[in-house]
Amino acid sequence: MRLAELREKAGLTQAEVAVRMGTAQPNVSRLERLPVQEISQRQLRRYLAALEAGLVLLATTSAGDEVLLTSP
């Protein structure tokens, strides 16, 4: 799912997300257009916090093991 789809599912506009993030609407628009791998973890966490959502990281080893990465 893309960021814009998450925002729309949360029932928020770009302008509302921008206010919650403390930034301008064009910055939210730019962020939503970026491939997710080009967004810093900090930016992504701020964006998701504005949607009242969280971020879960899952690492996969070359052996196929999955490790859930958590933050303190």
C-alpha positions in Angstrom: 0.0 0.0 0.0 1.3 3.5 -0.9 1.5 6.3 1.6 -1.3 8.3 0.0 -3.6 5.2 0.3 -2.8 5.0 4.0 -3.6 8.7 4.4 -6.8 8.4 2.5 -7.8 5.3 4.6 -7.2 7.4 7.7 -9.6 10.0 6.3 -7.0 12.8 6.2 -6.0 15.3 3.6 -2.5 16.2 2.8 -3.1 19.6 4.4 -4.2 17.9 7.7 -1.2 15.6 7.7 1.1 18.6 7.1 -0.3 20.4 10.1 0.1 17.4 12.3 3.7 17.0 11.0 4.5 20.7 11.4 5.3 21.1 7.7 3.7 22.5 4.5 1.3 20.5 2.3 3.7 20.5 -0.7 6.2 18.6 1.5 3.6 15.9 2.2 2.8 15.7 -1.5 6.5 15.3 -2.3 6.9 12.6 0.4 4.0 10.6 -0.9 5.4 10.6 -4.4 8.8 9.2 -3.3 9.5 5.5 -3.5 9.3 4.3 0.1 12.9 3.1 0.0 14.0 6.7 -0.6 12.2 8.0 2.6 14.3 8.2 5.7 13.0 6.3 8.7 12.7 9.5 10.6 10.5 11.1 7.9 8.4 7.9 7.7 7.9 7.7 11.4 6.8 11.4 11.5 4.3 10.8 8.6 2.9 7.7 10.2 2.6 9.4 13.6 0.5 12.0 11.9 -1.8 9.2 10.7 -1.8 7.7 14.3 0.0 4.7 12.8 3.3 3.0 13.7 6.2 1.3 11.9 7.3 -2.3 12.2 10.6 -3.4 10.8 11.2 -7.0 9.8 14.7 -8.1 8.8 15.1 -11.3 6.7 18.4 -13.1 6.9 20.0 -14.9 3.9 19.0 -18.2 5.7 15.4 -17.0 5.5 15.0 -16.3 9.2 12.8 -13.3 10.0 13.6 -11.0 12.9 11.3 -8.3 14.2 13.3 -5.2 15.0 11.9 -3.1 17.8 12.9 0.2 19.2 13.1 0.9 22.9 
